[in-house]
Amino acid sequence: MTSLLNNINDEVFGTYIFWAAVLVAKMLLMSLLTGRARFKKGVFANEEDLAGAKKPNAKPKFDDPDVERVRRAHRNDLENILPFFTVGLLYMLTNPSPFIAINLFRAVAISRILHTIVYAVVVIPQPARGLSWGVAYAATFYMAIQTALYFL
């Protein structure tokens, strides 16, 4: 096991930690973005939240398009960023080229940030969302395949 840990380059590890922390902060901010959309539209999912909104006769609502757009973007983060956290760590055990590894980590993080911007902040028509999703997906998939092949 010690020999596998020797495969981890300090610069690659530091870059991974930095971008992973950025993505954690980004995912945490998605909760605030959802809350902002709910308050802006006066749309809440729970009875107890309606009291704070001070809207008479208001009822919980689950189908507001603006709130649901932000929630879908957040769910997409969970579906894509969490696998990156795992595969990024495993990929470092393969002793990858620092240039390639560092740029893969950057590509995933920057693409995921762009994905949120074009999906939930300033809605831009396709293919912007698809491209930003695809870059991060391809980079994560590449790392998964390289890791699997290394340990085959």
Disulfide bonds with the S-S distance in Angstrom:
none
